[in-house]
């Protein structure tokens, strides 16, 4: 079976530590629930991601070299 999360076109997905998450939420002046959502069943998520975790996704970008986005894991 193919591990989709390891495919070269899938951007890096990492679970944010709670202390880092608080800094991100403060920087954007938002709550965790204001973040865009990603389903727990998404194959790109790390295996240990749980509902309620926030995922940092780093994508390649032609204009900024890297684009960082955050997603809240939901059922």
C-alpha positions in Angstrom: 0.0 0.0 0.0 1.3 3.5 -0.8 1.9 5.9 2.0 0.4 9.2 0.6 1.9 11.3 3.4 5.4 10.5 2.0 4.7 11.5 -1.6 6.9 14.4 -2.9 3.8 16.5 -3.8 2.3 16.4 -0.3 3.6 19.3 1.8 5.1 18.9 5.2 2.5 18.4 8.0 3.5 18.7 11.6 1.6 18.8 14.9 2.1 22.1 16.7 3.2 22.0 20.3 0.7 23.8 22.7 3.2 26.6 23.6 3.9 27.3 19.9 0.2 27.2 19.2 -0.5 29.8 21.8 2.0 32.1 20.1 0.4 31.6 16.7 -3.1 32.2 18.1 -1.9 35.4 19.8 -0.1 36.6 16.7 -3.3 36.3 14.6 -5.6 37.3 17.5 -7.9 34.2 16.9 -9.2 31.2 18.7 -8.3 27.6 17.8 -11.8 27.1 16.4 -11.3 30.0 14.0 -8.7 28.1 12.0 -9.6 26.3 8.8 -10.4 22.6 9.4 -8.8 19.3 8.2 -10.4 15.9 8.7 -8.8 13.3 10.8 -9.1 10.9 8.0 -6.9 13.0 5.6 -4.1 10.7 4.5 -1.5 13.5 4.7 -1.9 13.9 8.4 0.7 12.4 10.7 -0.4 9.1 12.2 -0.4 10.4 15.8 -2.7 13.5 15.0 -5.8 13.6 17.0 -9.0 15.6 16.9 -8.3 19.0 18.4 -4.7 19.1 17.3 -3.4 22.0 15.2 -1.4 21.1 12.1 1.3 23.3 10.6 1.5 22.8 6.8 4.5 24.2 5.0 4.1 24.5 1.2 6.5 25.6 -1.5 5.6 29.0 -2.9 6.8 30.7 -6.0 6.4 34.2 -4.4 7.5 33.6 -0.8 9.6 30.5 -1.1 7.5 28.9 1.6 3.9 29.4 2.7 2.8 28.3 6.2 -0.8 27.5 7.0 -2.5 26.0 10.0 -5.4 23.6 10.2 -7.5 22.3 13.1 -8.0 18.5 13.1 -11.7 17.6 13.2 -13.7 14.4 13.1 
